[in-house]
Amino acid sequence: MNCFARPAISIVLLLLSAGTLCAQFSAERDATLIRAAAAGDLTTVNRLLKEGASAKAKDDRGRTALNAAVYENRIEVVRRLLAADADVNEADLVPRRL
């Protein structure tokens, strides 16, 4: 497995801080937003949105940051993503148990 397949949130933030987030990692910024939203990390969500992450981006399972935040009941993150124009009509492809 490639050790850069899913860099930790802290690694992406470090690259952003240093101004060295290259094209290879720019897509990772959106994926990191989804992970931060699921974790309820509002500070990281704000930072990534400020740095250009898309509130509408999807991961390989079709999941958006809004999908992840709603599923994990991260209310403040949901509010922030809605303010960033996240699409409320976008469904993910992850099967859920009710």
DSSP file (Angstrom, degrees, kcal/mol; ACC not computed):
  #  RESIDUE AA STRUCTURE BP1 BP2  ACC     N-H-->O    O-->H-N    N-H-->O    O-->H-N    TCO  KAPPA ALPHA  PHI   PSI    X-CA   Y-CA   Z-CA
    1    1 A M              0   0    0      0, 0.0     2,-0.3     0, 0.0     0, 0.0   0.000 360.0 360.0 360.0 136.1    0.0    0.0    0.0
    2    2 A N    >   -     0   0    0      1,-0.2     3,-1.9     2,-0.1     4,-0.3  -0.531 360.0-142.4 -68.4 125.8    1.2    3.5   -0.9
    3    3 A C  T 3  S+     0   0    0     -2,-0.3     3,-0.3     1,-0.3    -1,-0.2   0.666 101.6  53.0 -67.4 -14.1    2.0    5.4    2.3
    4    4 A F  T 3  S+     0   0    0      1,-0.2    -1,-0.3     3,-0.1    -2,-0.1   0.303  76.9 101.2-100.5   9.0    0.7    8.5    0.7
    5    5 A A  S <  S+     0   0    0     -3,-1.9    -1,-0.2     1,-0.3    -2,-0.1   0.872 102.4   8.7 -61.5 -37.0   -2.7    7.0   -0.3
    6    6 A R  S    S-     0   0    0     -4,-0.3    -1,-0.3    -3,-0.3     3,-0.1  -0.607  81.5-160.8-144.4  78.4   -4.4    8.6    2.6
    7    7 A P        -     0   0    0      0, 0.0    -3,-0.1     0, 0.0     5,-0.0  -0.268  30.8-101.1 -61.3 148.0   -2.3   11.2    4.4
    8    8 A A    >>  -     0   0    0      1,-0.1     4,-1.9     4,-0.0     3,-0.6  -0.272  29.3-111.1 -64.7 154.1   -3.4   12.1    7.9
    9    9 A I  H 3> S+     0   0    0      1,-0.2     4,-2.4     2,-0.2     5,-0.2   0.890 119.1  56.5 -52.8 -41.8   -5.2   15.3    8.4
   10   10 A S  H 3> S+     0   0    0      1,-0.2     4,-2.1     2,-0.2    -1,-0.2   0.849 104.2  52.2 -63.7 -34.2   -2.2   16.7   10.3
   11   11 A I  H <> S+     0   0    0     -3,-0.6     4,-2.4     2,-0.2    -1,-0.2   0.925 110.0  47.7 -67.3 -44.5    0.1   16.0    7.3
   12   12 A V  H  X S+     0   0    0     -4,-1.9     4,-2.3     1,-0.2    -2,-0.2   0.912 112.5  49.8 -63.7 -41.2   -2.2   17.9    4.9
   13   13 A L  H  X S+     0   0    0     -4,-2.4     4,-2.5     2,-0.2    -1,-0.2   0.882 109.3  52.2 -64.2 -37.5   -2.4   20.8    7.3
   14   14 A L  H  X S+     0   0    0     -4,-2.1     4,-2.0     2,-0.2    -2,-0.2   0.921 109.6  48.5 -63.5 -44.0    1.4   20.9    7.7
   15   15 A L  H  X>S+     0   0    0     -4,-2.4     5,-2.3     1,-0.2     4,-0.6   0.896 111.5  50.3 -62.9 -40.1    1.8   21.0    3.9
   16   16 A L  H ><5S+     0   0    0     -4,-2.3     3,-1.0     1,-0.2    -2,-0.2   0.924 109.1  51.8 -62.6 -44.0   -0.8   23.8    3.7
   17   17 A S  H 3<5S+     0   0    0     -4,-2.5    -2,-0.2     1,-0.3    -1,-0.2   0.870 111.0  47.3 -60.6 -38.0    1.1   25.8    6.5
   18   18 A A  H 3<5S-     0   0    0     -4,-2.0    -1,-0.3    -5,-0.2    -2,-0.2   0.544 109.4-124.1 -82.0  -6.7    4.3   25.5    4.6
   19   19 A G  T <<5S+     0   0    0     -3,-1.0    -3,-0.2    -4,-0.6    -2,-0.1   0.771  80.5 115.0  70.5  24.3    2.7   26.6    1.4
   20   20 A T      < +     0   0    0     -5,-2.3     2,-1.3    -6,-0.2    -4,-0.2   0.100  22.9 136.5-116.1  22.2    3.9   23.4   -0.3
   21   21 A L        -     0   0    0     -6,-0.5    -9,-0.0    -5,-0.1     5,-0.0  -0.578  42.3-161.5 -72.6 100.1    0.7   21.6   -1.1
   22   22 A C    >>  -     0   0    0     -2,-1.3     3,-1.1     1,-0.1     4,-1.0  -0.148  34.2 -91.8 -79.2 175.7    1.6   20.5   -4.6
   23   23 A A  H >> S+     0   0    0      1,-0.3     4,-0.7     2,-0.2     3,-0.5   0.840 123.6  62.2 -58.1 -35.4   -0.9   19.4   -7.3
   24   24 A Q  H 34 S+     0   0    0      1,-0.2     4,-0.3     2,-0.1    -1,-0.3   0.844 112.3  36.6 -60.4 -33.6   -0.6   15.7   -6.2
   25   25 A F  H <> S+     0   0    0     -3,-1.1     4,-1.2     1,-0.2    -1,-0.2   0.502  92.5  86.8 -99.6  -4.4   -2.0   16.6   -2.8
   26   26 A S  H <X S+     0   0    0     -4,-1.0     4,-0.7    -3,-0.5     3,-0.4   0.885  91.8  49.2 -65.1 -36.0   -4.5   19.3   -3.8
   27   27 A A  H  X S+     0   0    0     -4,-0.7     4,-1.4     1,-0.2     3,-0.5   0.831 104.5  60.5 -67.5 -31.2   -7.1   16.5   -4.4
   28   28 A E  H  > S+     0   0    0     -4,-0.3     4,-2.8     1,-0.2    -1,-0.2   0.790  91.8  68.0 -65.9 -26.6   -6.2   15.2   -1.0
   29   29 A R  H  X S+     0   0    0     -4,-1.2     4,-1.8    -3,-0.4    -1,-0.2   0.917 101.6  46.0 -58.5 -43.4   -7.3   18.5    0.5
   30   30 A D  H  X S+     0   0    0     -4,-0.7     4,-1.6    -3,-0.5    -1,-0.2   0.906 113.1  49.0 -66.6 -41.6  -10.9   17.7   -0.5
   31   31 A A  H  X S+     0   0    0     -4,-1.4     4,-1.9     1,-0.2    -2,-0.2   0.874 109.6  52.6 -64.7 -36.6  -10.7   14.1    0.9
   32   32 A T  H  X S+     0   0    0     -4,-2.8     4,-2.8     1,-0.2    -1,-0.2   0.861 103.9  57.2 -67.3 -35.3   -9.2   15.5    4.1
   33   33 A L  H  X S+     0   0    0     -4,-1.8     4,-2.5    -5,-0.2    -1,-0.2   0.911 106.1  50.1 -59.2 -42.3  -12.2   17.9    4.4
   34   34 A I  H  X S+     0   0    0     -4,-1.6     4,-2.1     2,-0.2    -2,-0.2   0.919 112.4  46.3 -64.0 -43.7  -14.5   14.9    4.3
   35   35 A R  H  X S+     0   0    0     -4,-1.9     4,-1.8     2,-0.2    -2,-0.2   0.900 113.1  49.4 -65.6 -40.1  -12.5   13.1    7.1
   36   36 A A  H  X>S+     0   0    0     -4,-2.8     5,-2.4     2,-0.2     4,-0.8   0.886 110.0  51.7 -66.3 -38.3  -12.4   16.3    9.2
   37   37 A A  H ><5S+     0   0    0     -4,-2.5     3,-0.7     1,-0.2    -1,-0.2   0.914 109.4  49.4 -63.5 -42.8  -16.1   16.7    8.8
   38   38 A A  H 3<5S+     0   0    0     -4,-2.1    -1,-0.2     1,-0.2    -2,-0.2   0.857 111.7  49.3 -64.1 -34.8  -16.8   13.2    9.9
   39   39 A A  H 3<5S-     0   0    0     -4,-1.8    -1,-0.2    -5,-0.2    -2,-0.2   0.594 111.7-121.3 -80.4 -10.6  -14.5   13.7   12.9
   40   40 A G  T <<5 +     0   0    0     -4,-0.8     2,-1.5    -3,-0.7    -3,-0.2   0.747  56.2 156.2  76.5  23.5  -16.3   17.0   13.8
   41   41 A D     >< +     0   0    0     -5,-2.4     4,-2.4     1,-0.2    -1,-0.2  -0.628  12.7 174.0 -86.9  83.8  -13.1   19.0   13.5
   42   42 A L  H  > S+     0   0    0     -2,-1.5     4,-2.8     1,-0.2     5,-0.2   0.848  74.7  56.9 -62.5 -37.1  -14.5   22.4   12.8
   43   43 A T  H  > S+     0   0    0      2,-0.2     4,-2.1     1,-0.2    -1,-0.2   0.929 111.4  42.6 -60.6 -45.8  -11.2   24.2   13.0
   44   44 A T  H  > S+     0   0    0      2,-0.2     4,-2.9     1,-0.2     5,-0.2   0.895 112.3  53.9 -68.5 -40.3   -9.7   21.9   10.3
   45   45 A V  H  X S+     0   0    0     -4,-2.4     4,-2.4     1,-0.2     5,-0.2   0.942 110.5  47.2 -58.3 -47.8  -12.9   22.2    8.2
   46   46 A N  H  X S+     0   0    0     -4,-2.8     4,-2.3     1,-0.2    -2,-0.2   0.923 113.3  48.5 -59.1 -45.2  -12.7   26.0    8.3
   47   47 A R  H  X S+     0   0    0     -4,-2.1     4,-1.9    -5,-0.2    -2,-0.2   0.922 112.1  47.6 -63.3 -45.6   -9.0   25.9    7.4
   48   48 A L  H  <>S+     0   0    0     -4,-2.9     5,-2.9     2,-0.2     4,-0.2   0.896 111.8  49.8 -66.1 -39.8   -9.4   23.6    4.5
   49   49 A L  H ><5S+     0   0    0     -4,-2.4     3,-1.3    -5,-0.2    -1,-0.2   0.911 110.7  50.5 -63.4 -41.1  -12.4   25.6    3.1
   50   50 A K  H 3<5S+     0   0    0     -4,-2.3    -1,-0.2     1,-0.3    -2,-0.2   0.854 108.1  53.7 -62.7 -34.7  -10.3   28.7    3.4
   51   51 A E  T 3<5S-     0   0    0     -4,-1.9    -1,-0.3    -5,-0.2    -2,-0.2   0.402 131.3 -90.3 -84.1   2.7   -7.5   27.0    1.5
   52   52 A G  T < 5S+     0   0    0     -3,-1.3    -3,-0.2     1,-0.3    -2,-0.1   0.520  70.0 153.7 107.0   5.3   -9.8   26.1   -1.3
   53   53 A A      < -     0   0    0     -5,-2.9     2,-0.5    -6,-0.1    -1,-0.3  -0.396  46.0-118.1 -64.0 146.4  -11.2   22.7   -0.5
   54   54 A S    >   -     0   0    0      1,-0.1     3,-1.2    -2,-0.0    -1,-0.1  -0.765  11.0-153.8 -93.7 127.1  -14.6   22.1   -2.2
   55   55 A A  T 3  S+     0   0    0     -2,-0.5    11,-0.5    29,-0.3    32,-0.3   0.611 100.2  53.2 -68.4 -11.3  -17.7   21.6    0.0
   56   56 A K  T 3  S+     0   0    0     30,-0.2    -1,-0.2     8,-0.1    29,-0.0   0.416  81.7 120.5-103.2  -1.1  -19.1   19.7   -3.0
   57   57 A A    <   -     0   0    0     -3,-1.2     8,-0.5     1,-0.1     2,-0.3  -0.262  48.5-149.8 -66.5 152.6  -16.2   17.3   -3.5
   58   58 A K  B     -A   64   0A   0      6,-0.1     6,-0.2     7,-0.1     2,-0.1  -0.900   4.4-135.9-121.9 151.2  -16.8   13.5   -3.2
   59   59 A D    >   -     0   0    0      4,-2.0     3,-2.1    -2,-0.3    -1,-0.0  -0.276  48.6 -79.8 -90.4-172.7  -14.6   10.7   -2.2
   60   60 A D  T 3  S+     0   0    0      1,-0.3    -1,-0.0     2,-0.1    -2,-0.0   0.617 132.2  52.5 -68.1 -11.1  -14.4    7.3   -4.0
   61   61 A R  T 3  S-     0   0    0      2,-0.1    32,-2.0    33,-0.0    -1,-0.3   0.249 120.6-106.1-104.1  10.8  -17.6    6.2   -2.4
   62   62 A G  S <  S+     0   0    0     -3,-2.1     2,-0.3     1,-0.3    -2,-0.1   0.592  72.2 146.4  78.8  10.2  -19.6    9.3   -3.5
   63   63 A R        -     0   0    0     29,-0.1    -4,-2.0    30,-0.1    -1,-0.3  -0.640  32.3-158.0 -85.8 134.7  -19.6   10.7    0.0
   64   64 A T  B  >  -A   58   0A   0     -2,-0.3     4,-2.2    -6,-0.2     5,-0.2  -0.581  33.8-105.9-100.5 169.7  -19.4   14.4    0.5
   65   65 A A  H  > S+     0   0    0     -8,-0.5     4,-2.6   -10,-0.3     5,-0.2   0.883 123.5  53.0 -61.2 -38.1  -18.2   16.3    3.7
   66   66 A L  H  > S+     0   0    0    -11,-0.5     4,-2.6     2,-0.2     5,-0.3   0.926 107.1  50.9 -64.9 -44.1  -21.9   17.1    4.3
   67   67 A N  H  > S+     0   0    0      1,-0.2     4,-2.5     2,-0.2    -2,-0.2   0.934 113.1  46.5 -55.1 -47.1  -22.9   13.4    4.1
   68   68 A A  H  X S+     0   0    0     -4,-2.2     4,-1.8     1,-0.2    -2,-0.2   0.904 113.0  47.9 -65.2 -43.2  -20.1   12.5    6.5
   69   69 A A  H  <>S+     0   0    0     -4,-2.6     5,-2.9     2,-0.2     4,-0.3   0.898 113.3  47.6 -66.8 -40.6  -21.0   15.3    9.0
   70   70 A V  H ><5S+     0   0    0     -4,-2.6     3,-1.4     3,-0.2    -2,-0.2   0.942 111.1  50.7 -64.6 -47.2  -24.7   14.5    9.0
   71   71 A Y  H 3<5S+     0   0    0     -4,-2.5    -1,-0.2     1,-0.3    -2,-0.2   0.859 115.0  43.1 -59.8 -36.2  -24.1   10.8    9.4
   72   72 A E  T 3<5S-     0   0    0     -4,-1.8    -1,-0.3    -5,-0.2    -2,-0.2   0.370 112.8-119.6 -92.2   4.3  -21.8   11.5   12.4
   73   73 A N  T < 5 +     0   0    0     -3,-1.4     2,-1.1    -4,-0.3    -3,-0.2   0.903  53.5 160.3  60.6  45.6  -24.2   14.1   13.9
   74   74 A R     >< +     0   0    0     -5,-2.9     4,-2.4     1,-0.2     3,-0.2  -0.698  11.4 177.0 -98.7  79.7  -21.6   16.9   13.7
   75   75 A I  H  > S+     0   0    0     -2,-1.1     4,-2.5     1,-0.2    -1,-0.2   0.868  73.9  48.5 -58.6 -47.0  -24.1   19.8   13.8
   76   76 A E  H  > S+     0   0    0      1,-0.2     4,-2.0     2,-0.2    -1,-0.2   0.882 113.1  48.8 -63.9 -37.1  -21.6   22.7   13.8
   77   77 A V  H  > S+     0   0    0     -3,-0.2     4,-2.7     2,-0.2    -1,-0.2   0.900 109.0  53.5 -68.1 -39.8  -19.7   21.2   10.9
   78   78 A V  H  X S+     0   0    0     -4,-2.4     4,-2.4     1,-0.2    -2,-0.2   0.936 108.9  49.4 -58.5 -46.5  -23.0   20.8    9.0
   79   79 A R  H  X S+     0   0    0     -4,-2.5     4,-2.0     1,-0.2    -1,-0.2   0.915 111.8  48.6 -58.8 -43.7  -23.8   24.4    9.5
   80   80 A R  H  X S+     0   0    0     -4,-2.0     4,-1.2     1,-0.2    -1,-0.2   0.911 111.6  48.6 -64.7 -42.9  -20.4   25.5    8.3
   81   81 A L  H  <>S+     0   0    0     -4,-2.7     5,-2.2     1,-0.2    -1,-0.2   0.878 109.6  52.2 -66.6 -37.4  -20.6   23.3    5.2
   82   82 A L  H ><5S+     0   0    0     -4,-2.4     3,-1.6     1,-0.2    -1,-0.2   0.896 107.6  52.4 -63.7 -39.0  -24.1   24.6    4.4
   83   83 A A  H 3<5S+     0   0    0     -4,-2.0    -1,-0.2     1,-0.3    -2,-0.2   0.780 105.4  56.1 -65.7 -25.7  -22.7   28.1    4.6
   84   84 A A  T 3<5S-     0   0    0     -4,-1.2   -29,-0.3    -5,-0.1    -1,-0.3   0.239 126.1-102.8 -90.6  12.9  -20.0   27.0    2.2
   85   85 A D  T < 5 +     0   0    0     -3,-1.6    -3,-0.2     1,-0.2    -2,-0.1   0.823  55.0 176.8  73.3  34.4  -22.7   26.0   -0.3
   86   86 A A      < -     0   0    0     -5,-2.2     2,-0.7    -8,-0.1    -1,-0.2  -0.423  38.0-108.0 -65.1 147.5  -22.6   22.2    0.2
   87   87 A D    >   -     0   0    0    -32,-0.3     3,-1.1     1,-0.2    -1,-0.1  -0.703  27.3-168.0 -84.9 111.8  -25.2   20.4   -1.9
   88   88 A V  T 3  S+     0   0    0     -2,-0.7    -1,-0.2     1,-0.2    -2,-0.0   0.645  85.7  58.4 -73.9 -14.1  -28.0   19.1    0.4
   89   89 A N  T 3  S+     0   0    0      2,-0.1     2,-0.7     0, 0.0    -1,-0.2   0.419  77.7 109.4 -94.9   1.2  -29.4   17.0   -2.4
   90   90 A E    <   -     0   0    0     -3,-1.1     2,-0.3   -27,-0.0   -26,-0.2  -0.695  52.8-162.2 -85.3 115.1  -26.2   15.0   -3.0
   91   91 A A        -     0   0    0     -2,-0.7     2,-0.1   -28,-0.1    -2,-0.1  -0.689   9.9-134.4 -94.1 148.6  -26.6   11.4   -1.8
   92   92 A D        -     0   0    0     -2,-0.3   -30,-0.2     2,-0.1   -29,-0.1  -0.406  13.5-125.0 -94.0 177.5  -23.7    9.1   -1.2
   93   93 A L  S    S+     0   0    0    -32,-2.0   -31,-0.1    -2,-0.1    -1,-0.1   0.276  71.9 115.0-103.7   8.9  -23.2    5.5   -2.3
   94   94 A V        -     0   0    0    -33,-0.1    -2,-0.1     1,-0.0     2,-0.1  -0.705  68.0-126.5 -86.5 121.3  -22.5    4.1    1.1
   95   95 A P        -     0   0    0      0, 0.0     2,-0.4     0, 0.0    -2,-0.1  -0.442  28.8-158.3 -66.2 138.1  -25.2    1.7    2.3
   96   96 A R        -     0   0    0     -2,-0.1     2,-0.5     2,-0.0     0, 0.0  -0.906  12.4-135.5-119.4 145.4  -26.6    2.7    5.7
   97   97 A R              0   0    0     -2,-0.4     0, 0.0     1,-0.1     0, 0.0  -0.852 360.0 360.0 -95.6 133.1  -28.4    0.6    8.4
   98   98 A L              0   0    0     -2,-0.5    -1,-0.1     0, 0.0    -2,-0.0   0.412 360.0 360.0 -98.4 360.0  -31.4    2.3    9.9
